[in-house]
Amino acid sequence: MNANRVSFALVVVSLLASAPSEALPPGAYEVTARGNNIAPYRRSTVTVASAHPTSLIVRPLFAAPSDQDRIPNPEPKYQLVNAKSGALMRFETSTGGGDSVTFRGDLMLSVEAISIYADQITCSIQRSLCSARGSVMVDAGSEQLQGTSIEVDLSNRTFVLRREPAVTRTF
């Protein structure tokens, strides 16, 4: 897929403005961010549909000021975890291999306008399932959800966020 490129130097993103003359044309967009004191940011491709507002909350990793060379900067890695959905994982380390991979560090699992943050996420690559336990945060467009665990089915494009009460969404 040839995606359009949209780069942002700051953290505020709205892919479809309220006025039609300001709207991005429908299509698939790669979202990246670069700037002073932030690590290079990237997320899964986001599809903008005609007349459907698409909002994102972008949470880049901040780096130390350039004069603070003793403070290590984050060096995120990225891995496509599901080609069909375009799900992309940002991580620091991973263990396992084959079907089951556990990711750790400053994690973000992104797919379309959904971003999932947790301390640890385990994905079954062949079954297109990911899960996280502990403190879980989900940015779903402009909505932010928090819970204690999440199960993500990338094939069926659904997630179940466990909290009081449980939240089920289709994306």
Secondary structure, DSSP 8 states (H G I E B T S, - for coil): ---EEEEESSSEEESS-SSGGG---SEEEEEEEEETTEEEEE---EEE-TT---EEE----B---TT-TTS-----EEEEEETTTTEEEEESEEEEETTEEEEESS-EEEETTEEEE-SEEEEETTTTEEEEEEEEEEEETTEEEEEEEEEEETTTTEEEEESSS-EEEE-
